[in-house]
Amino acid sequence: MLNKVPEVTVYFWIIKILCTTVGESFADYVNETLGFGLGRTTLVFSVALIAVLLVQFRLRAYVPSVYWLAVVLISVVGTLLTDNLTDGVGVPLAVSTAVFAAVLAAVFALWYARERTLSIHSIVTTPREAYYWVTVLVTFALGTAVGDWTLELTGWSAGASVLLPLALIAAVLAAWRLGVGPVLCFWLAYILTRPLGANIGDFLASARDEGGAGLGTLGTSVVFLGTILAVVVYLSVTHKDRTERALRAERELVDVEVPDPVS
């Protein structure tokens, strides 16, 4: 198979943060505003996620619309996993944070032991893709737990809560610039974008008298889903996030002929 995930460009991070915001706001809208409840909301989105992942696994190359729909749904399901533990079972956020961190470490260890790489530029087999999606799901659940636990400890407002994950992401970026391993930096940033996106969603959805923008969960979800759709359509047309295009350009520089990955 060709690589099943996009190149890590600015578009990747923009959509990732948008997806995490939708995961927070849309889950809250369906669960609380529509009154579905945690159990039914989790069931509906889990079934939708499984259906989309079945399509994703059958593809032989990265397709932006399918891939990012899976990320949107997995962001919602990951959020709901933590919410079920916290609100449904009463598990403290400190405990769920520790559990998800341990699970993530175990998944990474198993992935590396079997495949000898954690790079997203090598998702070219079904086992690697399976490890990848399990990792993504756990990062969303962990990011939710870490973000909520931080708010619980600090009592920060919705606006101020954006600053901590933003500063940590900037620190990861600086570390990458200074030569820290790109795979480590990628996954650290991937985890941190979850509380960043969730906190942005909380800020936009919160009422003005609570320090928010007053858009509500529905308004926030609509704005961000529309933005995701626009960026995905742009990438589908321009192919600017295809790793195969970058690889082909590199090989052409040394006069190595490779087949067109789009054909």
C-alpha positions in Angstrom: 0.0 0.0 0.0 0.9 3.6 -0.4 1.3 5.5 2.9 -2.2 5.7 4.5 -1.7 9.0 6.4 -1.0 12.6 5.2 2.2 14.5 5.3 2.8 16.5 8.4 2.3 20.0 7.1 0.6 23.1 8.5 -2.6 21.8 7.1 -2.3 18.6 9.1 -2.1 20.5 12.4 -4.8 22.9 11.4 -7.3 20.1 10.8 -6.1 18.1 13.8 -6.8 21.1 16.1 -10.2 21.7 14.4 -11.0 18.0 14.9 -10.2 18.1 18.6 -12.4 21.1 19.0 -15.3 19.4 17.3 -14.7 16.3 19.4 -15.3 18.3 22.5 -18.1 20.6 21.3 -20.1 18.1 19.2 -19.9 15.4 21.9 -21.3 17.9 24.5 -24.0 19.0 22.1 -25.3 15.5 21.4 -24.9 14.3 24.9 -26.2 17.3 26.9 -28.2 19.6 24.5 -29.9 16.9 22.6 -30.2 14.8 25.7 -28.9 11.5 24.2 -26.9 10.7 27.4 -23.4 9.4 27.6 -24.3 5.8 26.8 -26.3 6.3 23.7 -24.0 9.1 22.4 -21.0 6.8 22.8 -22.8 3.9 21.0 -23.9 6.0 18.1 -20.5 7.5 17.5 -18.6 4.2 18.1 -20.8 2.5 15.4 -20.1 5.4 13.0 -16.4 5.2 13.7 -16.2 1.5 13.1 -18.0 1.9 9.8 -15.6 4.7 8.6 -12.6 2.7 9.7 -13.7 -0.3 7.7 -13.7 1.9 4.6 -10.4 3.4 5.6 -8.7 0.0 6.0 -10.0 -1.1 2.6 -8.3 1.8 0.8 -4.9 1.3 -0.6 -3.7 4.9 -0.2 -4.5 8.1 1.7 -7.8 9.6 0.9 -8.3 13.0 2.7 -12.1 12.8 3.1 -12.2 9.3 4.6 -9.1 9.8 6.7 -10.2 13.1 8.3 -13.8 11.8 8.8 -12.2 9.0 10.8 -10.2 11.5 12.9 -13.3 13.6 13.6 -15.2 10.6 14.8 -12.3 9.2 16.8 -11.9 12.6 18.5 -15.6 12.4 19.6 -15.2 8.7 20.7 -11.9 9.4 22.5 -13.6 12.3 24.4 -16.6 10.1 25.3 -14.3 7.4 26.7 -12.9 9.8 29.3 -16.3 11.3 29.9 -17.8 7.9 30.6 -15.1 7.1 33.1 -15.3 10.5 34.8 -19.1 11.2 34.7 -20.5 7.7 34.3 -18.3 5.6 36.6 -16.8 8.3 38.8 -13.1 7.6 38.1 -11.0 10.5 39.2 -9.3 12.4 36.3 -5.8 11.7 37.9 -6.5 8.0 37.7 -7.8 8.0 34.1 -4.9 10.1 33.1 -2.5 7.6 34.5 -4.4 4.7 33.0 -4.5 6.1 29.5 -0.8 7.1 29.7 0.1 3.5 30.6 -2.1 2.2 27.8 -0.5 4.6 25.3 3.0 3.5 26.5 2.0 -0.1 26.1 0.7 0.4 22.6 3.9 2.3 21.6 6.0 -0.5 23.0 4.1 -3.2 21.2 4.1 -1.2 17.9 7.8 -0.6 18.1 8.6 -4.2 19.1 6.6 -5.6 16.1 7.4 -3.0 13.5 10.7 -1.3 14.7 9.3 2.1 13.9 6.7 4.6 15.2 7.0 6.9 12.2 3.7 7.9 10.5 5.6 8.0 7.2 5.6 4.2 7.2 1.9 3.3 7.5 2.0 1.0 4.5 0.7 -2.2 6.0 -2.5 -3.2 7.7 -0.8 -4.0 11.1 0.9 -0.6 11.1 -2.3 1.1 10.3 -4.1 -0.8 13.1 -1.4 0.3 15.6 -1.7 3.9 14.3 -5.5 4.1 14.8 -5.4 2.5 18.3 -2.7 5.1 19.2 -4.7 8.0 17.9 -7.8 6.9 19.9 -5.7 6.6 23.1 -4.1 10.0 22.5 -7.5 11.6 22.3 -8.7 9.9 25.5 -5.5 10.8 27.2 -5.6 14.4 26.0 -9.1 14.8 27.2 -8.2 13.4 30.7 -5.1 15.6 30.9 -6.9 18.7 29.8 -9.9 18.2 32.2 -7.6 17.3 35.1 -5.5 20.5 34.5 -8.7 22.6 34.6 -9.8 20.8 37.7 -6.5 21.6 39.4 -6.1 25.2 38.3 -9.7 26.5 38.1 -8.7 28.5 35.1 -11.2 30.2 32.8 -12.0 29.0 29.3 -9.7 31.6 27.7 -6.8 31.2 30.1 -6.9 27.4 29.7 -5.8 27.7 26.1 -2.4 29.2 27.1 -0.8 26.1 28.8 -1.2 23.5 26.0 -0.2 26.3 23.5 3.0 27.0 25.5 3.8 23.3 25.8 3.4 22.8 22.0 5.7 25.7 21.4 8.2 24.0 23.7 7.9 20.8 21.7 8.4 22.8 18.5 11.5 24.4 19.9 12.9 21.0 21.0 12.3 19.6 17.5 14.2 22.6 16.1 17.1 21.9 18.4 17.4 18.3 17.2 15.1 16.2 19.4 13.8 13.2 17.6 11.0 14.1 15.2 8.9 11.0 16.0 8.9 11.8 19.7 8.1 15.4 19.0 5.3 14.5 16.7 3.5 12.3 19.2 4.0 14.8 22.0 2.5 17.5 19.9 -0.3 15.2 18.8 -1.3 14.5 22.4 -1.1 18.2 23.4 -3.3 19.4 20.5 -6.1 17.5 22.1 -6.4 19.7 25.3 -5.6 22.7 23.1 -8.5 22.1 20.7 -10.8 21.1 23.6 -10.0 24.3 25.5 -10.5 26.4 22.4 -13.9 24.7 22.0 -14.8 25.4 25.6 -13.9 29.0 25.2 -15.9 29.5 22.0 -18.9 27.6 23.4 -19.0 29.1 26.9 -21.4 32.0 27.7 -20.0 35.5 27.6 -20.6 36.0 31.3 -18.3 32.9 31.9 -15.5 34.4 29.9 -16.3 32.6 26.6 -17.3 33.7 23.1 -20.9 32.6 23.5 -21.2 30.5 20.3 -22.6 27.5 22.1 -21.7 23.9 21.4 -23.8 23.7 18.2 -22.4 27.0 16.8 -18.9 25.9 17.5 -19.4 22.5 16.0 -20.9 24.0 12.8 -18.1 26.5 12.3 -15.4 24.0 12.8 -17.0 21.2 10.8 -17.4 23.7 7.9 -13.8 24.8 8.2 -12.6 21.1 8.2 -14.7 20.4 5.1 -13.3 23.4 3.3 -9.6 22.5 4.1 -10.2 18.8 3.2 -11.8 19.7 -0.1 -8.8 22.0 -0.8 -6.3 19.2 0.0 -8.3 16.7 -2.1 -7.9 19.0 -5.1 -4.3 20.1 -4.6 -2.8 16.9 -3.1 -0.5 19.1 -1.0 -0.5 16.7 1.9 0.4 13.5 0.0 3.6 12.0 1.3 4.1 10.1 -2.0 4.4 13.4 -3.9 7.2 14.5 -1.6 8.9 11.1 -2.0 8.6 11.3 -5.8 10.1 14.8 -5.9 13.1 13.5 -3.8 13.7 10.6 -6.0 13.4 12.6 -9.2 16.3 14.7 -7.9 18.5 11.7 -8.2 16.9 10.5 -11.5 15.1 7.6 -9.9 11.9 6.8 -11.7 8.8 5.9 -9.6 5.2 5.3 -10.6 2.6 8.0 -10.2 0.9 7.3 -6.8 -2.3 9.0 -7.9 -2.9 6.9 -11.0 
